[in-house]
Amino acid sequence: MAATIDRLRALTATGDFAYFTDIAHFMGTLPLPGPSTIRWTTSEDDVRSSWRGLVQTRQEHLLAGN
């Protein structure tokens, strides 16, 4: 996960799609390395919860054999 996030950070260093690194942290339940520069339309906690929820739902779906 760390290698993927590092690669995303390098690919988004210009600022384009920089929110991808935040989303990767959220999906992996990892803390952000510092304050986010992203301005979300809802709170960061809401965004984190939504992305983590998607991951959990998908994991449960896969474990159920679907």
Backbone torsions as a table, in degrees:
resi	resn	phi	psi	omega
1	MET	NA	-42.6	-178.8
2	ALA	-62.2	-40.4	179.6
3	ALA	-64.5	-39.9	178.4
4	THR	-64.5	-44.1	179.3
5	ILE	-64.7	-40.7	177.1
6	ASP	-60.9	-41.8	178.7
7	ARG	-65.4	-43.6	176.5
8	LEU	-60.0	-42.3	179.7
9	ARG	-60.6	-42.4	178.7
10	ALA	-65.6	-40.9	-178.0
11	LEU	-71.2	-23.4	-177.4
12	THR	-109.6	18.0	-176.7
13	ALA	-59.6	-25.2	179.2
14	THR	-76.1	-9.7	-178.8
15	GLY	103.8	-20.8	177.3
16	ASP	-68.3	128.3	177.5
17	PHE	60.5	26.2	-179.1
18	ALA	-61.9	-21.8	179.2
19	TYR	-65.2	-18.3	178.1
20	PHE	-58.7	-38.1	-179.2
21	THR	-67.8	-39.6	176.2
22	ASP	-61.5	-46.0	-178.7
23	ILE	-60.8	-40.9	178.2
24	ALA	-61.3	-41.6	175.9
25	HIS	-61.5	-45.7	-178.5
26	PHE	-61.7	-44.2	-178.1
27	MET	-64.0	-33.5	-178.8
28	GLY	-94.1	8.6	-176.0
29	THR	51.6	42.1	178.4
30	LEU	-104.5	146.0	176.3
31	PRO	-72.1	151.0	173.5
32	LEU	-72.4	146.7	-177.5
33	PRO	-69.8	-16.0	-179.9
34	GLY	-170.8	-173.6	178.9
35	PRO	-60.2	138.0	179.3
36	SER	-76.3	145.0	175.7
37	THR	-94.5	0.0	-176.8
38	ILE	-85.0	137.8	175.0
39	ARG	-105.1	102.9	-178.6
40	TRP	-80.6	156.5	178.6
41	THR	-78.7	-17.8	171.1
42	THR	-126.0	-176.5	-178.4
43	SER	-67.5	155.7	177.9
44	GLU	-59.4	-37.6	178.3
45	ASP	-62.6	-40.0	177.7
46	ASP	-64.5	-42.3	179.7
47	VAL	-65.7	-45.4	178.3
48	ARG	-57.6	-47.2	-179.1
49	SER	-62.1	-40.8	-180.0
50	SER	-63.8	-47.5	-178.9
51	TRP	-67.0	-40.5	178.8
52	ARG	-65.4	-38.5	177.6
53	GLY	-61.0	-39.5	177.0
54	LEU	-61.8	-42.2	179.4
55	VAL	-64.4	-45.8	-178.7
56	GLN	-63.4	-42.2	178.8
57	THR	-61.9	-43.5	179.6
58	ARG	-64.9	-41.5	178.2
59	GLN	-62.0	-44.0	178.6
60	GLU	-62.7	-40.1	178.4
61	HIS	-61.4	-44.8	-179.5
62	LEU	-68.8	-39.2	179.6
63	LEU	-67.0	-27.2	179.0
64	ALA	-77.8	-5.3	177.8
65	GLY	84.3	20.4	179.4
66	ASN	-92.2	NA	NA
